Amino acid sequence: MTSLRTLGSSGLEVFPLCLGGNVFGWTADEKESFAVLDAYTAGGGNFVDTADTYSSWAPGNEGGESETVIGNWLASRGNRSGVLIATKVGGHPRYKGLSPANIRAAVDASLRRLRTDHIDLYYTHFDDPEVPVEDIVTTLDELVRAGKVRALGASNISPERLRESLDFADREGLARYVALQPKYNLVERDGYEGALHDAASRAGLAAVPYYGLASGFLTGKYRPGTEVDSARAGSAAAYLETERGRRVLAALDEVAEAHGAAVASVALAWLLSRPTVAAPIASARTAGQLPALLAAAALELTDEERAKLTRASA
């Protein structure tokens, strides 16, 4: 049985693969989404990530569709206590930014859609430099004290603002961020490794990387001359045009063959071996895509294999 990992200082114990909910209500309808969620939890998973803005970009959607699907699933399965739900504030078309009034309104809207009385991990989706960190942190602390939120996280934030937020929370004795959600994968390391990683590491934050499979590129299904039916095919295929992308794919193929594993499993296992990373996020449009993702949690790479992937992705 796969061991759970503690999320920073929160005490929350999470499965080492977080299921991304960005496809729910977008490329996966409610029936397909339920099948994916059922398969994920049947495989031992307990950590689902969404955001109030998912999937406002899709024609006919207004945001909140993913939360609604997850809320309906939780209600129909009666399993709320066994699943940790992470969602985000700041990106919904009607609740833009991180002003105190907006955060208070947005969290209540998310709770209604999720059909629950608490959110396990609540992220600021995008930093809002117009709002002082003191206002953001104080408002988030209110939500924790009110029992609406159990733990806090930040995504898309600069190292400077992250440090300011943590310092203020510590100084005032307020709830602080325990998790960071950076964009981080084998072909996009630059945005996290460096000052942001160092700030997270020093503060004991757990990283929960998004785009863990680089829009699907690191599943290995994107190859020269191959067409893939996916809403994200364009952005994923672009990595094939780079030398780094081709190097990474070749290294992944070698390691995957040695283990008899899927390329996606190896890419996520590399992320899981990185300092600070607790659980990379990956999404699945169908239940058939899940076994390769879940397998990453138990895949042990050798030091040599990790080094080979790290060199290829440098």
C-alpha positions in Angstrom: 0.0 0.0 0.0 1.4 3.4 -1.0 2.4 5.6 2.0 0.7 8.9 2.4 2.7 12.1 2.7 2.2 14.9 5.2 1.4 18.3 3.5 3.9 20.7 5.1 3.0 21.5 8.7 -0.7 21.0 8.2 -1.0 17.4 9.5 -3.1 16.6 6.3 -1.9 13.3 4.9 -2.2 13.0 1.1 -1.8 10.4 -1.5 1.4 11.2 -3.5 -0.5 11.9 -6.7 -3.1 14.7 -6.6 -5.9 14.3 -9.1 -6.4 17.4 -11.2 -10.1 18.5 -11.6 -9.5 21.0 -14.4 -11.1 18.6 -17.0 -14.3 18.0 -15.0 -17.2 19.8 -16.7 -15.0 20.6 -19.6 -13.5 17.8 -21.6 -15.0 15.2 -19.2 -18.8 15.4 -18.6 -20.2 14.5 -15.2 -20.6 10.8 -15.9 -17.0 10.5 -17.2 -15.8 12.7 -14.2 -17.5 10.4 -11.7 -15.8 7.4 -13.3 -12.4 9.0 -13.0 -13.0 10.1 -9.4 -14.2 6.6 -8.6 -11.2 4.9 -10.2 -8.8 7.4 -8.4 -10.2 6.7 -5.0 -10.4 3.0 -5.6 -6.7 3.1 -6.4 -5.9 4.7 -3.0 -6.1 8.3 -4.0 -7.5 10.9 -1.5 -6.4 14.3 -2.8 -8.4 16.2 -5.5 -7.5 19.6 -6.8 -9.8 22.1 -8.5 -10.4 25.9 -8.6 -13.4 28.2 -8.6 -12.6 29.3 -12.2 -12.6 25.8 -13.8 -13.7 25.8 -16.6 -14.7 29.4 -17.3 -12.7 29.4 -20.5 -14.9 26.8 -22.2 -17.8 28.1 -24.4 -21.0 28.2 -22.4 -19.3 27.8 -19.0 -19.1 30.5 -16.4 -16.7 29.0 -13.9 -17.4 26.6 -11.0 -18.3 23.7 -13.2 -15.5 21.5 -11.8 -16.4 22.3 -8.2 -20.1 21.5 -9.0 -19.2 18.1 -10.5 -16.9 17.2 -7.5 -19.6 18.4 -5.1 -22.2 16.2 -6.8 -19.8 13.2 -6.7 -19.1 13.7 -3.0 -22.8 13.9 -2.2 -23.6 10.8 -4.3 -20.8 8.7 -2.8 -21.1 9.9 0.8 -17.3 9.9 1.1 -16.5 13.5 2.1 -14.5 12.6 5.1 -12.2 10.3 3.1 -11.3 12.8 0.4 -9.1 16.0 0.8 -10.4 18.8 -1.5 -8.2 21.6 -2.6 -9.6 24.6 -4.4 -8.5 28.1 -5.2 -9.7 31.7 -5.1 -8.9 34.7 -7.3 -9.5 33.5 -10.8 -13.3 33.2 -11.1 -14.8 35.7 -13.6 -17.2 37.0 -10.9 -14.6 36.8 -8.0 -11.4 38.2 -9.4 -8.5 39.1 -7.2 -7.7 38.8 -3.5 -9.5 41.7 -1.8 -10.9 40.6 1.6 -14.5 41.1 0.4 -13.8 39.0 -2.7 -12.2 36.2 -0.8 -15.1 36.0 1.7 -17.7 35.9 -1.1 -15.7 33.4 -3.2 -15.1 30.9 -0.4 -18.9 30.7 0.3 -19.6 30.2 -3.4 -17.1 27.4 -3.5 -18.5 25.7 -0.4 -22.0 25.8 -2.0 -20.8 24.2 -5.2 -18.7 21.6 -3.4 -21.7 20.9 -1.2 -19.5 20.8 1.9 -19.0 22.9 5.0 -15.2 23.0 4.7 -12.3 23.1 2.2 -9.3 21.1 3.2 -6.7 23.2 1.3 -7.5 26.7 0.0 -5.0 28.3 -2.4 -4.7 31.9 -3.6 -4.8 31.1 -7.3 -2.9 34.1 -8.6 -1.2 36.7 -6.4 -2.9 40.1 -6.4 -0.1 42.7 -6.0 -2.7 45.4 -5.6 -3.7 44.0 -2.2 -1.2 44.1 0.7 -0.2 40.7 2.0 -1.4 41.8 5.4 -5.0 42.0 4.1 -4.8 38.7 2.3 -3.2 36.7 5.2 -5.6 38.2 7.8 -8.7 37.3 5.7 -7.4 33.8 5.0 -6.8 33.4 8.8 -10.4 34.4 9.4 -11.6 31.5 7.2 -9.4 29.0 9.1 -10.7 30.3 12.4 -14.3 30.1 11.1 -13.8 26.4 10.2 -14.4 27.0 6.5 -10.8 26.1 5.6 -8.4 23.7 7.2 -5.1 24.7 5.5 -3.8 27.4 3.2 -1.7 27.4 0.1 -0.4 29.8 -2.6 0.0 29.4 -6.3 1.5 31.7 -8.9 3.3 33.9 -6.4 6.7 35.5 -6.4 9.4 34.5 -3.9 9.3 38.0 -2.4 5.5 38.0 -1.8 5.6 34.5 -0.5 8.3 35.4 2.1 6.4 38.6 3.0 3.2 36.6 3.6 4.9 33.9 5.7 6.8 36.5 7.8 3.6 38.5 8.5 1.7 35.3 9.5 4.4 34.2 11.8 4.8 37.7 13.3 1.1 38.0 14.0 0.4 34.4 15.0 -1.9 33.9 12.0 -2.5 30.8 9.9 0.3 30.6 7.3 0.7 28.9 4.0 1.6 25.2 4.2 1.7 24.4 0.5 2.8 25.9 -2.7 1.5 25.1 -6.2 4.1 25.9 -8.8 4.3 25.1 -12.4 7.0 22.4 -12.4 7.8 19.4 -14.6 10.7 17.8 -16.5 10.6 20.3 -19.3 9.7 23.4 -17.2 12.0 23.6 -14.2 13.2 27.1 -14.3 10.1 28.8 -12.8 10.3 26.8 -9.5 14.0 25.8 -9.0 15.8 28.7 -7.5 14.4 31.5 -5.3 10.8 30.1 -5.1 12.0 26.6 -4.2 14.4 28.0 -1.7 11.7 30.1 0.0 9.4 27.1 0.1 12.1 24.8 1.5 13.2 27.2 4.2 9.6 27.7 5.4 8.8 23.9 5.3 6.2 24.2 2.6 5.1 21.2 0.5 5.1 21.7 -3.2 2.1 20.4 -5.2 3.2 21.0 -8.8 0.7 21.7 -11.5 1.3 20.8 -15.2 3.2 17.8 -13.8 2.9 16.1 -17.3 3.4 19.4 -19.3 -0.1 19.4 -20.8 0.2 15.7 -21.6 3.6 15.9 -23.4 5.3 13.8 -20.7 2.8 10.9 -21.2 4.9 10.1 -24.3 1.9 10.1 -26.7 3.2 13.1 -28.6 5.7 12.0 -31.2 6.9 13.4 -34.5 4.1 12.7 -37.1 1.6 11.7 -34.5 -1.8 13.5 -34.1 -3.4 13.4 -30.7 -7.1 14.2 -30.1 -6.9 16.5 -27.1 -7.9 20.0 -26.2 -4.3 20.6 -25.1 -2.6 19.0 -28.1 -1.2 22.3 -29.4 0.6 23.3 -26.3 1.8 19.7 -25.6 3.2 19.2 -29.1 5.2 22.4 -28.9 7.6 20.7 -26.5 8.6 18.4 -29.4 10.1 21.4 -31.2 12.7 22.0 -28.4 15.9 20.2 -28.0 15.2 19.8 -24.3 11.8 18.2 -25.0 13.4 15.6 -27.3 16.2 14.9 -24.8 13.7 14.4 -22.0 11.5 12.1 -24.1 14.5 9.9 -25.0 15.6 9.6 -21.4 12.0 8.8 -20.3 11.7 6.1 -22.9 14.9 4.4 -21.6 13.9 4.5 -17.9 10.3 3.5 -18.7 11.5 0.5 -20.7 13.8 -0.6 -17.8 10.9 -0.7 -15.4 8.2 -1.9 -17.8 6.4 1.3 -16.9 4.5 4.0 -18.7 6.4 7.2 -19.6 3.9 9.2 -17.6 4.6 7.1 -14.5 8.3 7.8 -14.8 7.8 11.6 -15.3 5.7 11.8 -12.2 8.0 9.6 -10.2 10.9 12.0 -11.0 8.8 14.9 -9.7 8.0 12.9 -6.6 11.7 12.4 -5.9 12.4 16.2 -6.0 13.0 18.1 -2.7 9.8 19.7 -1.3 7.5 17.9 -3.6 4.6 16.1 -1.8 2.2 15.2 -4.6 2.3 16.3 -8.3 -1.0 17.1 -9.9 -2.2 15.2 -13.0 -5.6 15.1 -14.6 -7.3 12.3 -16.5 -10.2 12.6 -19.0 -11.0 8.9 -18.8 -10.6 6.2 -16.1 -8.4 4.4 -18.6 -5.7 7.1 -18.2 -5.5 6.7 -14.4 -3.4 3.5 -13.9 -0.3 5.1 -15.4 -0.7 8.1 -13.1 -1.4 6.1 -9.9 1.6 3.8 -10.6 3.9 6.8 -10.2 3.3 6.7 -6.4 4.9 3.3 -6.1 7.6 3.6 -8.7 11.1 3.7 -7.2 13.7 5.2 -9.6 17.4 4.5 -9.0 19.8 7.3 -8.2 21.3 6.8 -11.7 17.9 7.0 -13.4 17.0 10.2 -11.5 20.3 11.7 -12.5 19.8 10.7 -16.1 16.4 12.5 -16.2 17.7 15.5 -14.3 20.6 15.9 -16.8 18.3 15.5 -19.8 16.0 18.2 -18.6 18.7 20.7 -17.6 
